[in-house]
Each structure stands twice: as C-alpha cells, then as structure tokens.
Amino acid sequence: MQKAIASSLGLGLIPGRLWNSDAGAGTFGAALAVPLAILVTNPVLEAALVGVVVLLGLWAARPFARGDPGWIVIDETAGAWLAMIGLGGWPLAIGWLVARLADITKFPPGVGAAERLPGSRGVMADDLVAGLYGLAAGWFVTVF
C-alpha cells in the first residue's frame, strides 16, 4: 500500500520498467497533478486535497526515504498540484512548468535546503517549496 501511494499509483515505476532507470519518473508523478487540478475547480477544496496528498506522501515515503529513490513521486504530484491551485489555462501551465524546473534544478532559494531535511520530510519539502514558486508564477501571470 505504501509503495503504491509513494509511487503515485505506480506512475513512478514506469520509467524503471521502460528504460531501466528512474530518470524522468518525477515528471510522471507531476503529470498526475494536471488532471486533478483541472477536475477540482474549488481552490479551497483543492488546497485541502493537496494537504491530504502531502500527509499521505509523508506516511508512504517514510520506509523508502533513504536517499530519495527516484520512483517515489508522490512528492512531485503534491508539489505540482500545489503550483496549480486555483489556476486555469496558461497560468496553470506556467505554474506547473515553473514548479518542475524549480524541483529539477534546485536553483531557487530554499528548494535545495528543503531537500536536505531528514527522511520523508526532505522527500516532500523540496517539491512543496518548488510548488510555491510555481504557484507564485502562475498567479503573477493571472494578475498581470
């Protein structure tokens, strides 16, 4: 059960089966957030559901959190969904893209530091910080 949740219902395991590597697994997990963000149109409900995914992710990743295995992608699902709360259209796409770039590069302040937290907190935290950057970018585009 924990492995199924940690891998976002098996999405994080696809690259390993296709090309014997976890490379790109995070994008599979982040992709799951797109239909979720489109289907849930109430921002308050969306934020609550992201919170549930975060709590499930903390629990599910705990036994596997040594070194943040690439197949654990529930963190990417949560971070990407956070980046799209209340957004639609181009702002939603920009929020998702900025969150992915922030997570992949660890360039924006705080993302790398969050990843260094111990255990499942570190697994989840960097993607949530990246998601906040994506959310800010998406809302910036929406407002301006």
URMOVEN-V889722 format. One record per residue. RES is the residue in one small letter. OMEGA is omega in radians with two decimals (none if undefined). D_CENTER is the distance of its C-alpha to the mean C-alpha in Angstrom with 1 decimal. Layout:
((RES/OMEGA/D_CENTER) (RES/OMEGA/D_CENTER))
This chain:
((m/-3.12/19.3) (q/3.13/16.9) (k/3.12/16.3) (a/3.13/15.7) (i/-3.13/13.0) (a/-3.14/11.4) (s/-3.10/11.5) (s/3.10/10.1) (l/3.08/13.7) (g/-3.12/14.7) (l/-3.13/12.6) (g/3.14/11.8) (l/-3.07/15.6) (i/-3.13/16.6) (p/3.11/16.9) (g/3.13/18.8) (r/-3.10/21.2) (l/-3.06/21.6) (w/3.05/22.1) (n/3.11/22.3) (s/3.07/19.4) (d/-3.12/15.7) (a/3.12/15.5) (g/-3.10/13.0) (a/-3.13/11.3) (g/3.13/7.8) (t/3.04/8.7) (f/3.12/9.9) (g/3.13/6.9) (a/3.14/5.3) (a/3.11/8.9) (l/-3.11/9.1) (a/-3.07/7.6) (v/3.11/10.6) (p/3.09/13.4) (l/-3.14/12.1) (a/3.14/12.1) (i/-3.10/15.4) (l/-3.11/17.0) (v/-3.02/16.4) (t/3.11/18.5) (n/-3.07/19.3) (p/3.13/17.1) (v/3.09/18.3) (l/3.13/17.4) (e/3.13/14.0) (a/3.11/13.4) (a/3.14/15.0) (l/3.04/13.0) (v/3.08/9.7) (g/3.09/11.8) (v/3.13/12.9) (v/3.11/9.6) (v/3.14/9.2) (l/3.08/12.8) (l/3.13/12.7) (g/3.10/10.1) (l/3.13/12.4) (w/-3.03/15.3) (a/-3.08/14.3) (a/-3.04/13.1) (r/-3.08/16.3) (p/-3.07/18.8) (f/-2.89/17.0) (a/3.10/15.5) (r/3.10/18.4) (g/3.12/17.2) (d/3.13/13.5) (p/-3.06/14.4) (g/-3.11/12.6) (w/3.04/12.6) (i/-3.07/10.4) (v/3.08/7.1) (i/3.09/6.4) (d/3.08/4.4) (e/3.09/2.2) (t/-3.12/3.6) (a/-3.11/3.9) (g/3.13/2.9) (a/3.12/4.1) (w/3.06/6.4) (l/-3.10/7.5) (a/-3.06/8.4) (m/-3.09/10.6) (i/3.07/12.3) (g/-3.08/16.0) (l/3.05/15.8) (g/3.07/17.5) (g/-3.12/19.0) (w/3.10/18.7) (p/3.10/16.9) (l/3.14/14.0) (a/3.13/14.0) (i/3.10/14.4) (g/3.13/11.6) (w/-3.09/9.2) (l/3.13/11.3) (v/3.11/11.5) (a/3.13/7.9) (r/-3.14/8.0) (l/3.12/11.4) (a/3.13/10.8) (d/-3.09/8.5) (i/-3.05/11.0) (t/-3.05/14.0) (k/-3.06/13.4) (f/-3.08/16.1) (p/3.14/15.6) (p/3.06/17.2) (g/-3.08/15.5) (v/3.14/12.4) (g/3.13/14.7) (a/3.13/16.4) (a/-3.14/13.5) (e/-3.11/12.7) (r/3.04/16.4) (l/-3.07/16.4) (p/2.98/17.8) (g/-3.07/16.5) (s/3.07/13.4) (r/3.11/13.1) (g/3.10/12.6) (v/-3.07/10.1) (m/-2.92/7.9) (a/-3.09/9.5) (d/3.12/8.9) (d/3.09/5.2) (l/3.07/6.7) (v/3.09/9.6) (a/3.10/8.2) (g/3.08/6.9) (l/3.05/10.5) (y/3.10/12.0) (g/3.12/10.6) (l/3.11/11.9) (a/3.13/15.1) (a/3.13/15.6) (g/3.12/15.3) (w/3.07/17.7) (f/3.13/19.9) (v/3.14/20.5) (t/-3.07/21.2) (v/-3.07/23.7) (f/none/25.4))
